[in-house]
Amino acid sequence: MKTFHAERIFRGKNITVDVTATDGGVQTGLFGGDKPHIGAVGIVNPAGKIMVTQFETHKEGVLCQQWCEELASAGCIPAVVSAGIHYDNASKEEIVQIVRLCNELLKDMLDNL
């Protein structure tokens, strides 16, 4: 079993990724901001099919989809991605910055799996 942890800081709060890679799959948690939570969950099944569930009023489904696609492309199947990042009153420009930081974390994760 292999674990990986990385973080970025935005507005003084962490955005973190925690990964556990086992012989039978990968579990990933992407959380951060003012109110870390579970807003969406993505699954890559053993056949490589991706399913994403996004909870009402949340927007993390896009991140779960992207991360599942990247994990599947890297051969990390099956995989589960849970995500929940919330910053109070984030502007569109700040959301773009948050997504950029998440992309950096995704690259770090893939480089370490």
N, CA, C and O atoms as CSV, one atom per row, in Angstrom:
chain,resi,resn,atom,element,x,y,z
A,1,MET,N,N,0.854,-1.175,0.000
A,1,MET,CA,C,0.000,0.000,0.000
A,1,MET,C,C,0.898,1.236,0.000
A,1,MET,O,O,1.926,1.285,0.675
A,2,LYS,N,N,0.478,2.222,-0.773
A,2,LYS,CA,C,1.232,3.462,-0.886
A,2,LYS,C,C,0.296,4.629,-0.582
A,2,LYS,O,O,-0.853,4.642,-1.024
A,3,THR,N,N,0.794,5.608,0.178
A,3,THR,CA,C,-0.007,6.792,0.462
A,3,THR,C,C,0.718,8.024,-0.066
A,3,THR,O,O,1.939,8.044,-0.219
A,4,PHE,N,N,-0.078,9.039,-0.336
A,4,PHE,CA,C,0.465,10.300,-0.839
A,4,PHE,C,C,-0.372,11.433,-0.274
A,4,PHE,O,O,-1.596,11.333,-0.187
A,5,HIS,N,N,0.300,12.514,0.110
A,5,HIS,CA,C,-0.377,13.708,0.633
A,5,HIS,C,C,0.307,14.929,0.025
A,5,HIS,O,O,1.534,15.001,-0.032
A,6,ALA,N,N,-0.491,15.876,-0.422
A,6,ALA,CA,C,0.041,17.147,-0.914
A,6,ALA,C,C,-0.978,18.231,-0.610
A,6,ALA,O,O,-2.161,17.960,-0.404
A,7,GLU,N,N,-0.499,19.446,-0.588
A,7,GLU,CA,C,-1.421,20.565,-0.330
A,7,GLU,C,C,-0.944,21.834,-1.002
A,7,GLU,O,O,0.234,22.001,-1.319
A,8,ARG,N,N,-1.887,22.706,-1.204
A,8,ARG,CA,C,-1.652,24.065,-1.678
A,8,ARG,C,C,-2.433,24.975,-0.742
A,8,ARG,O,O,-3.389,24.551,-0.093
A,9,ILE,N,N,-2.015,26.217,-0.686
A,9,ILE,CA,C,-2.705,27.174,0.175
A,9,ILE,C,C,-3.313,28.269,-0.701
A,9,ILE,O,O,-2.660,28.830,-1.580
A,10,PHE,N,N,-4.584,28.550,-0.427
A,10,PHE,CA,C,-5.286,29.626,-1.111
A,10,PHE,C,C,-6.069,30.394,-0.060
A,10,PHE,O,O,-6.808,29.803,0.726
A,11,ARG,N,N,-5.910,31.691,-0.047
A,11,ARG,CA,C,-6.568,32.546,0.955
A,11,ARG,C,C,-6.268,32.076,2.378
A,11,ARG,O,O,-7.116,32.188,3.263
A,12,GLY,N,N,-5.076,31.558,2.592
A,12,GLY,CA,C,-4.668,31.137,3.925
A,12,GLY,C,C,-5.241,29.813,4.396
A,12,GLY,O,O,-5.030,29.423,5.545
A,13,LYS,N,N,-5.959,29.117,3.530
A,13,LYS,CA,C,-6.561,27.815,3.882
A,13,LYS,C,C,-6.018,26.744,2.939
A,13,LYS,O,O,-5.736,27.013,1.771
A,14,ASN,N,N,-5.877,25.537,3.459
A,14,ASN,CA,C,-5.340,24.433,2.673
A,14,ASN,C,C,-6.359,23.846,1.704
A,14,ASN,O,O,-7.555,23.785,1.986
A,15,ILE,N,N,-5.851,23.420,0.560
A,15,ILE,CA,C,-6.527,22.486,-0.326
A,15,ILE,C,C,-5.621,21.264,-0.309
A,15,ILE,O,O,-4.452,21.356,-0.686
A,16,THR,N,N,-6.140,20.132,0.120
A,16,THR,CA,C,-5.305,18.945,0.287
A,16,THR,C,C,-5.809,17.778,-0.545
A,16,THR,O,O,-7.000,17.641,-0.821
A,17,VAL,N,N,-4.861,16.951,-0.928
A,17,VAL,CA,C,-5.193,15.673,-1.547
A,17,VAL,C,C,-4.516,14.588,-0.723
A,17,VAL,O,O,-3.329,14.665,-0.409
A,18,ASP,N,N,-5.301,13.581,-0.383
A,18,ASP,CA,C,-4.806,12.399,0.308
A,18,ASP,C,C,-5.166,11.188,-0.538
A,18,ASP,O,O,-6.319,11.005,-0.927
A,19,VAL,N,N,-4.165,10.370,-0.816
A,19,VAL,CA,C,-4.354,9.228,-1.706
A,19,VAL,C,C,-3.858,7.967,-1.014
A,19,VAL,O,O,-2.803,7.960,-0.381
A,20,THR,N,N,-4.632,6.913,-1.146
A,20,THR,CA,C,-4.206,5.578,-0.736
A,20,THR,C,C,-4.300,4.683,-1.955
A,20,THR,O,O,-5.380,4.468,-2.505
A,21,ALA,N,N,-3.148,4.163,-2.371
A,21,ALA,CA,C,-3.101,3.245,-3.505
A,21,ALA,C,C,-2.832,1.849,-2.952
A,21,ALA,O,O,-1.817,1.614,-2.297
A,22,THR,N,N,-3.746,0.935,-3.222
A,22,THR,CA,C,-3.591,-0.444,-2.780
A,22,THR,C,C,-3.376,-1.320,-4.007
A,22,THR,O,O,-3.404,-0.837,-5.139
A,23,ASP,N,N,-3.163,-2.598,-3.777
A,23,ASP,CA,C,-3.043,-3.528,-4.896
A,23,ASP,C,C,-4.356,-3.639,-5.665
A,23,ASP,O,O,-4.378,-4.083,-6.813
A,24,GLY,N,N,-5.463,-3.228,-5.015
A,24,GLY,CA,C,-6.773,-3.379,-5.640
A,24,GLY,C,C,-7.468,-2.084,-5.969
A,24,GLY,O,O,-8.683,-2.083,-6.166
A,25,GLY,N,N,-6.740,-0.964,-6.039
A,25,GLY,CA,C,-7.379,0.289,-6.418
A,25,GLY,C,C,-6.815,1.494,-5.701
A,25,GLY,O,O,-5.912,1.387,-4.871
A,26,VAL,N,N,-7.377,2.658,-6.046
A,26,VAL,CA,C,-6.905,3.941,-5.524
A,26,VAL,C,C,-8.078,4.703,-4.930
A,26,VAL,O,O,-9.148,4.798,-5.532
A,27,GLN,N,N,-7.857,5.243,-3.740
A,27,GLN,CA,C,-8.859,6.101,-3.104
A,27,GLN,C,C,-8.246,7.477,-2.919
A,27,GLN,O,O,-7.139,7.610,-2.398
A,28,THR,N,N,-8.977,8.504,-3.354
A,28,THR,CA,C,-8.469,9.875,-3.332
A,28,THR,C,C,-9.477,10.801,-2.672
A,28,THR,O,O,-10.676,10.726,-2.944
A,29,GLY,N,N,-8.981,11.677,-1.799
A,29,GLY,CA,C,-9.798,12.714,-1.179
A,29,GLY,C,C,-9.216,14.074,-1.490
A,29,GLY,O,O,-8.034,14.311,-1.241
A,30,LEU,N,N,-10.019,14.970,-2.027
A,30,LEU,CA,C,-9.609,16.327,-2.380
A,30,LEU,C,C,-10.520,17.288,-1.624
A,30,LEU,O,O,-11.702,17.409,-1.945
A,31,PHE,N,N,-9.976,17.965,-0.627
A,31,PHE,CA,C,-10.792,18.796,0.256
A,31,PHE,C,C,-10.081,20.106,0.564
A,31,PHE,O,O,-8.859,20.207,0.454
A,32,GLY,N,N,-10.873,21.112,0.956
A,32,GLY,CA,C,-10.216,22.336,1.384
A,32,GLY,C,C,-11.122,23.535,1.489
A,32,GLY,O,O,-12.336,23.471,1.298
A,33,GLY,N,N,-10.458,24.644,1.807
A,33,GLY,CA,C,-11.136,25.920,1.907
A,33,GLY,C,C,-11.682,26.211,3.276
A,33,GLY,O,O,-11.208,25.684,4.282
A,34,ASP,N,N,-12.698,27.066,3.299
A,34,ASP,CA,C,-13.340,27.462,4.549
A,34,ASP,C,C,-14.202,26.349,5.128
A,34,ASP,O,O,-14.365,26.253,6.344
A,35,LYS,N,N,-14.755,25.507,4.256
A,35,LYS,CA,C,-15.648,24.430,4.692
A,35,LYS,C,C,-15.374,23.159,3.898
A,35,LYS,O,O,-16.115,22.851,2.964
A,36,PRO,N,N,-14.319,22.408,4.251
A,36,PRO,CA,C,-14.084,21.136,3.569
A,36,PRO,C,C,-15.290,20.217,3.782
A,36,PRO,O,O,-15.877,20.192,4.864
A,37,HIS,N,N,-15.649,19.471,2.752
A,37,HIS,CA,C,-16.852,18.648,2.808
A,37,HIS,C,C,-16.805,17.616,1.681
A,37,HIS,O,O,-15.822,17.553,0.943
A,38,ILE,N,N,-17.835,16.825,1.547
A,38,ILE,CA,C,-17.975,15.941,0.395
A,38,ILE,C,C,-19.101,16.514,-0.460
A,38,ILE,O,O,-20.273,16.466,-0.086
A,39,GLY,N,N,-18.722,17.052,-1.605
A,39,GLY,CA,C,-19.699,17.635,-2.521
A,39,GLY,C,C,-19.975,16.759,-3.716
A,39,GLY,O,O,-21.021,16.873,-4.355
A,40,ALA,N,N,-19.024,15.869,-4.022
A,40,ALA,CA,C,-19.186,14.958,-5.157
A,40,ALA,C,C,-18.273,13.760,-4.963
A,40,ALA,O,O,-17.266,13.819,-4.257
A,41,VAL,N,N,-18.661,12.670,-5.613
A,41,VAL,CA,C,-17.882,11.436,-5.573
A,41,VAL,C,C,-17.836,10.869,-6.986
A,41,VAL,O,O,-18.852,10.795,-7.677
A,42,GLY,N,N,-16.640,10.472,-7.398
A,42,GLY,CA,C,-16.471,9.836,-8.692
A,42,GLY,C,C,-15.893,8.440,-8.518
A,42,GLY,O,O,-15.083,8.200,-7.623
A,43,ILE,N,N,-16.312,7.530,-9.372
A,43,ILE,CA,C,-15.843,6.151,-9.316
A,43,ILE,C,C,-15.419,5.727,-10.718
A,43,ILE,O,O,-16.119,5.967,-11.702
A,44,VAL,N,N,-14.248,5.088,-10.778
A,44,VAL,CA,C,-13.834,4.401,-11.996
A,44,VAL,C,C,-13.962,2.921,-11.672
A,44,VAL,O,O,-13.243,2.410,-10.813
A,45,ASN,N,N,-14.875,2.225,-12.353
A,45,ASN,CA,C,-15.070,0.808,-12.034
A,45,ASN,C,C,-13.967,-0.037,-12.681
A,45,ASN,O,O,-13.189,0.482,-13.482
A,46,PRO,N,N,-13.888,-1.313,-12.351
A,46,PRO,CA,C,-12.817,-2.152,-12.890
A,46,PRO,C,C,-12.776,-2.213,-14.422
A,46,PRO,O,O,-11.730,-2.516,-14.996
A,47,ALA,N,N,-13.893,-1.932,-15.087
A,47,ALA,CA,C,-13.924,-1.912,-16.550
A,47,ALA,C,C,-13.509,-0.559,-17.126
A,47,ALA,O,O,-13.428,-0.405,-18.344
A,48,GLY,N,N,-13.242,0.428,-16.253
A,48,GLY,CA,C,-12.835,1.754,-16.707
A,48,GLY,C,C,-13.974,2.735,-16.904
A,48,GLY,O,O,-13.742,3.870,-17.320
A,49,LYS,N,N,-15.205,2.323,-16.615
A,49,LYS,CA,C,-16.356,3.227,-16.736
A,49,LYS,C,C,-16.359,4.193,-15.553
A,49,LYS,O,O,-16.112,3.805,-14.411
A,50,ILE,N,N,-16.646,5.461,-15.858
A,50,ILE,CA,C,-16.650,6.510,-14.830
A,50,ILE,C,C,-18.083,6.912,-14.507
A,50,ILE,O,O,-18.901,7.144,-15.397
A,51,MET,N,N,-18.360,6.986,-13.218
A,51,MET,CA,C,-19.660,7.448,-12.724
A,51,MET,C,C,-19.400,8.541,-11.692
A,51,MET,O,O,-18.587,8.355,-10.787
A,52,VAL,N,N,-20.077,9.667,-11.818
A,52,VAL,CA,C,-19.904,10.775,-10.884
A,52,VAL,C,C,-21.257,11.153,-10.297
A,52,VAL,O,O,-22.242,11.306,-11.020
A,53,THR,N,N,-21.289,11.299,-8.986
A,53,THR,CA,C,-22.475,11.805,-8.298
A,53,THR,C,C,-22.100,13.122,-7.639
A,53,THR,O,O,-21.162,13.190,-6.844
A,54,GLN,N,N,-22.844,14.165,-7.979
A,54,GLN,CA,C,-22.637,15.486,-7.392
A,54,GLN,C,C,-23.857,15.815,-6.548
A,54,GLN,O,O,-24.990,15.726,-7.020
A,55,PHE,N,N,-23.626,16.192,-5.312
A,55,PHE,CA,C,-24.730,16.494,-4.421
A,55,PHE,C,C,-25.307,17.873,-4.741
A,55,PHE,O,O,-24.615,18.757,-5.247
A,56,GLU,N,N,-26.587,18.026,-4.432
A,56,GLU,CA,C,-27.310,19.251,-4.733
A,56,GLU,C,C,-26.573,20.475,-4.190
A,56,GLU,O,O,-26.070,20.457,-3.067
A,57,THR,N,N,-26.515,21.510,-4.977
A,57,THR,CA,C,-25.895,22.816,-4.715
A,57,THR,C,C,-24.370,22.781,-4.768
A,57,THR,O,O,-23.737,23.798,-4.485
A,58,HIS,N,N,-23.762,21.662,-5.114
A,58,HIS,CA,C,-22.306,21.567,-5.170
A,58,HIS,C,C,-21.826,21.569,-6.613
A,58,HIS,O,O,-22.602,21.340,-7.541
A,59,LYS,N,N,-20.521,21.835,-6.790
A,59,LYS,CA,C,-19.960,21.925,-8.132
A,59,LYS,C,C,-18.702,21.075,-8.319
A,59,LYS,O,O,-18.039,21.179,-9.351
A,60,GLU,N,N,-18.369,20.242,-7.339
A,60,GLU,CA,C,-17.134,19.461,-7.408
A,60,GLU,C,C,-17.189,18.283,-8.383
A,60,GLU,O,O,-16.180,17.609,-8.589
A,61,GLY,N,N,-18.335,18.031,-8.975
A,61,GLY,CA,C,-18.455,16.930,-9.931
A,61,GLY,C,C,-17.487,17.064,-11.099
A,61,GLY,O,O,-16.988,16.064,-11.615
A,62,VAL,N,N,-17.226,18.283,-11.511
A,62,VAL,CA,C,-16.280,18.526,-12.608
A,62,VAL,C,C,-14.887,18.043,-12.215
A,62,VAL,O,O,-14.195,17.412,-13.014
A,63,LEU,N,N,-14.480,18.341,-10.985
A,63,LEU,CA,C,-13.175,17.881,-10.508
A,63,LEU,C,C,-13.137,16.360,-10.410
A,63,LEU,O,O,-12.159,15.738,-10.823
A,64,CYS,N,N,-14.183,15.763,-9.873
A,64,CYS,CA,C,-14.227,14.298,-9.760
A,64,CYS,C,C,-14.130,13.649,-11.128
A,64,CYS,O,O,-13.406,12.668,-11.294
A,65,GLN,N,N,-14.843,14.174,-12.106
A,65,GLN,CA,C,-14.797,13.638,-13.474
A,65,GLN,C,C,-13.375,13.713,-14.021
A,65,GLN,O,O,-12.845,12.726,-14.530
A,66,GLN,N,N,-12.766,14.881,-13.914
A,66,GLN,CA,C,-11.409,15.078,-14.428
A,66,GLN,C,C,-10.417,14.143,-13.747
A,66,GLN,O,O,-9.607,13.499,-14.414
A,67,TRP,N,N,-10.480,14.068,-12.424
A,67,TRP,CA,C,-9.537,13.222,-11.693
A,67,TRP,C,C,-9.756,11.748,-12.016
A,67,TRP,O,O,-8.787,10.999,-12.140
A,68,CYS,N,N,-10.998,11.322,-12.154
A,68,CYS,CA,C,-11.275,9.931,-12.520
A,68,CYS,C,C,-10.726,9.622,-13.910
A,68,CYS,O,O,-10.138,8.562,-14.126
A,69,GLU,N,N,-10.916,10.538,-14.843
A,69,GLU,CA,C,-10.390,10.334,-16.192
A,69,GLU,C,C,-8.877,10.177,-16.178
A,69,GLU,O,O,-8.331,9.305,-16.853
A,70,GLU,N,N,-8.206,11.019,-15.412
A,70,GLU,CA,C,-6.744,10.954,-15.337
A,70,GLU,C,C,-6.270,9.682,-14.651
A,70,GLU,O,O,-5.291,9.071,-15.081
A,71,LEU,N,N,-6.957,9.280,-13.590
A,71,LEU,CA,C,-6.592,8.035,-12.923
A,71,LEU,C,C,-6.782,6.843,-13.852
A,71,LEU,O,O,-5.931,5.955,-13.911
A,72,ALA,N,N,-7.888,6.823,-14.570
A,72,ALA,CA,C,-8.149,5.728,-15.505
A,72,ALA,C,C,-7.087,5.697,-16.602
A,72,ALA,O,O,-6.595,4.626,-16.958
A,73,SER,N,N,-6.737,6.850,-17.133
A,73,SER,CA,C,-5.706,6.921,-18.177
A,73,SER,C,C,-4.358,6.423,-17.685
A,73,SER,O,O,-3.568,5.877,-18.456
A,74,ALA,N,N,-4.096,6.616,-16.383
A,74,ALA,CA,C,-2.836,6.170,-15.788
A,74,ALA,C,C,-2.879,4.696,-15.386
A,74,ALA,O,O,-1.898,4.159,-14.871
A,75,GLY,N,N,-4.022,4.047,-15.624
A,75,GLY,CA,C,-4.145,2.635,-15.278
A,75,GLY,C,C,-4.483,2.372,-13.827
A,75,GLY,O,O,-4.369,1.242,-13.353
A,76,CYS,N,N,-4.893,3.402,-13.127
A,76,CYS,CA,C,-5.261,3.277,-11.709
A,76,CYS,C,C,-6.744,2.928,-11.605
A,76,CYS,O,O,-7.588,3.792,-11.371
A,77,ILE,N,N,-7.034,1.653,-11.783
A,77,ILE,CA,C,-8.415,1.174,-11.817
A,77,ILE,C,C,-8.533,-0.009,-10.872
A,77,ILE,O,O,-7.653,-0.871,-10.878
A,78,PRO,N,N,-9.566,-0.089,-10.072
A,78,PRO,CA,C,-10.637,0.876,-9.846
A,78,PRO,C,C,-10.136,2.063,-9.016
A,78,PRO,O,O,-9.075,2.003,-8.395
A,79,ALA,N,N,-10.917,3.128,-9.024
A,79,ALA,CA,C,-10.552,4.334,-8.277
A,79,ALA,C,C,-11.807,5.035,-7.770
A,79,ALA,O,O,-12.877,4.963,-8.373
A,80,VAL,N,N,-11.635,5.708,-6.650
A,80,VAL,CA,C,-12.698,6.527,-6.061
A,80,VAL,C,C,-12.117,7.899,-5.749
A,80,VAL,O,O,-11.031,8.009,-5.179
A,81,VAL,N,N,-12.847,8.940,-6.127
A,81,VAL,CA,C,-12.435,10.316,-5.833
A,81,VAL,C,C,-13.582,11.006,-5.107
A,81,VAL,O,O,-14.702,11.063,-5.614
A,82,SER,N,N,-13.297,11.530,-3.915
A,82,SER,CA,C,-14.254,12.357,-3.173
A,82,SER,C,C,-13.697,13.774,-3.153
A,82,SER,O,O,-12.503,13.976,-2.933
A,83,ALA,N,N,-14.567,14.755,-3.383
A,83,ALA,CA,C,-14.087,16.135,-3.423
A,83,ALA,C,C,-15.067,17.083,-2.749
A,83,ALA,O,O,-16.284,16.937,-2.862
A,84,GLY,N,N,-14.506,18.056,-2.048
A,84,GLY,CA,C,-15.304,19.096,-1.421
A,84,GLY,C,C,-14.434,20.276,-1.045
A,84,GLY,O,O,-13.703,20.232,-0.055
A,85,ILE,N,N,-14.518,21.334,-1.839
A,85,ILE,CA,C,-13.734,22.549,-1.602
A,85,ILE,C,C,-14.703,23.717,-1.597
A,85,ILE,O,O,-15.470,23.904,-2.542
A,86,HIS,N,N,-14.666,24.498,-0.533
A,86,HIS,CA,C,-15.565,25.654,-0.460
A,86,HIS,C,C,-14.836,26.847,0.140
A,86,HIS,O,O,-14.281,26.766,1.236
A,87,TYR,N,N,-14.846,27.944,-0.585
A,87,TYR,CA,C,-14.363,29.225,-0.083
A,87,TYR,C,C,-15.535,30.190,-0.094
A,87,TYR,O,O,-16.196,30.365,-1.118
A,88,ASP,N,N,-15.787,30.806,1.029
A,88,ASP,CA,C,-16.890,31.760,1.124
A,88,ASP,C,C,-16.712,32.890,0.116
A,88,ASP,O,O,-15.629,33.462,-0.007
A,89,ASN,N,N,-17.781,33.202,-0.598
A,89,ASN,CA,C,-17.840,34.333,-1.528
A,89,ASN,C,C,-16.729,34.336,-2.570
A,89,ASN,O,O,-16.220,35.401,-2.920
A,90,ALA,N,N,-16.346,33.176,-3.069
A,90,ALA,CA,C,-15.295,33.104,-4.085
A,90,ALA,C,C,-15.789,33.699,-5.400
A,90,ALA,O,O,-16.890,33.396,-5.858
A,91,SER,N,N,-14.965,34.541,-5.991
A,91,SER,CA,C,-15.297,35.137,-7.287
A,91,SER,C,C,-14.976,34.130,-8.392
A,91,SER,O,O,-14.322,33.116,-8.144
A,92,LYS,N,N,-15.432,34.411,-9.596
A,92,LYS,CA,C,-15.128,33.534,-10.729
A,92,LYS,C,C,-13.622,33.429,-10.940
A,92,LYS,O,O,-13.107,32.351,-11.233
A,93,GLU,N,N,-12.920,34.543,-10.792
A,93,GLU,CA,C,-11.466,34.543,-10.951
A,93,GLU,C,C,-10.805,33.678,-9.881
A,93,GLU,O,O,-9.837,32.973,-10.166
A,94,GLU,N,N,-11.312,33.726,-8.672
A,94,GLU,CA,C,-10.760,32.897,-7.598
A,94,GLU,C,C,-11.048,31.413,-7.845
A,94,GLU,O,O,-10.210,30.562,-7.549
A,95,ILE,N,N,-12.211,31.107,-8.377
A,95,ILE,CA,C,-12.531,29.714,-8.696
A,95,ILE,C,C,-11.566,29.182,-9.753
A,95,ILE,O,O,-11.144,28.028,-9.680
A,96,VAL,N,N,-11.215,30.008,-10.726
A,96,VAL,CA,C,-10.227,29.610,-11.735
A,96,VAL,C,C,-8.889,29.308,-11.056
A,96,VAL,O,O,-8.221,28.336,-11.409
A,97,GLN,N,N,-8.499,30.131,-10.091
A,97,GLN,CA,C,-7.249,29.901,-9.363
A,97,GLN,C,C,-7.313,28.607,-8.556
A,97,GLN,O,O,-6.337,27.859,-8.499
A,98,ILE,N,N,-8.459,28.343,-7.934
A,98,ILE,CA,C,-8.633,27.116,-7.150
A,98,ILE,C,C,-8.513,25.893,-8.049
A,98,ILE,O,O,-7.856,24.916,-7.688
A,99,VAL,N,N,-9.143,25.946,-9.214
A,99,VAL,CA,C,-9.063,24.832,-10.166
A,99,VAL,C,C,-7.619,24.640,-10.622
A,99,VAL,O,O,-7.163,23.506,-10.765
A,100,ARG,N,N,-6.901,25.731,-10.850
A,100,ARG,CA,C,-5.491,25.631,-11.248
A,100,ARG,C,C,-4.686,24.920,-10.161
A,100,ARG,O,O,-3.857,24.063,-10.465
A,101,LEU,N,N,-4.924,25.269,-8.901
A,101,LEU,CA,C,-4.224,24.611,-7.794
A,101,LEU,C,C,-4.588,23.132,-7.720
A,101,LEU,O,O,-3.732,22.293,-7.437
A,102,CYS,N,N,-5.843,22.813,-7.971
A,102,CYS,CA,C,-6.265,21.404,-7.992
A,102,CYS,C,C,-5.575,20.652,-9.118
A,102,CYS,O,O,-5.215,19.486,-8.952
A,103,ASN,N,N,-5.385,21.301,-10.256
A,103,ASN,CA,C,-4.665,20.671,-11.365
A,103,ASN,C,C,-3.210,20.412,-10.995
A,103,ASN,O,O,-2.643,19.393,-11.391
A,104,GLU,N,N,-2.600,21.323,-10.241
A,104,GLU,CA,C,-1.237,21.097,-9.755
A,104,GLU,C,C,-1.201,19.881,-8.827
A,104,GLU,O,O,-0.296,19.052,-8.915
A,105,LEU,N,N,-2.190,19.783,-7.940
A,105,LEU,CA,C,-2.256,18.636,-7.032
A,105,LEU,C,C,-2.462,17.333,-7.808
A,105,LEU,O,O,-1.882,16.303,-7.465
A,106,LEU,N,N,-3.283,17.383,-8.845
A,106,LEU,CA,C,-3.515,16.209,-9.680
A,106,LEU,C,C,-2.210,15.746,-10.320
A,106,LEU,O,O,-1.909,14.552,-10.323
A,107,LYS,N,N,-1.440,16.676,-10.855
A,107,LYS,CA,C,-0.157,16.329,-11.465
A,107,LYS,C,C,0.786,15.737,-10.429
A,107,LYS,O,O,1.441,14.727,-10.687
A,108,ASP,N,N,0.858,16.363,-9.258
A,108,ASP,CA,C,1.714,15.831,-8.186
A,108,ASP,C,C,1.317,14.405,-7.842
A,108,ASP,O,O,2.174,13.536,-7.680
A,109,MET,N,N,0.014,14.165,-7.730
A,109,MET,CA,C,-0.472,12.840,-7.378
A,109,MET,C,C,-0.064,11.818,-8.436
A,109,MET,O,O,0.473,10.758,-8.114
A,110,LEU,N,N,-0.328,12.150,-9.713
A,110,LEU,CA,C,-0.017,11.203,-10.778
A,110,LEU,C,C,1.477,10.931,-10.866
A,110,LEU,O,O,1.884,9.810,-11.170
A,111,ASP,N,N,2.299,11.943,-10.603
A,111,ASP,CA,C,3.758,11.767,-10.621
A,111,ASP,C,C,4.223,10.839,-9.494
A,111,ASP,O,O,5.295,10.240,-9.587
A,112,ASN,N,N,3.426,10.719,-8.437
A,112,ASN,CA,C,3.831,9.930,-7.278
A,112,ASN,C,C,3.151,8.574,-7.155
A,112,ASN,O,O,3.442,7.817,-6.229
A,113,LEU,N,N,2.258,8.264,-8.068
A,113,LEU,CA,C,1.592,6.952,-7.995
A,113,LEU,C,C,2.432,5.882,-8.668
A,113,LEU,O,O,2.034,4.717,-8.706
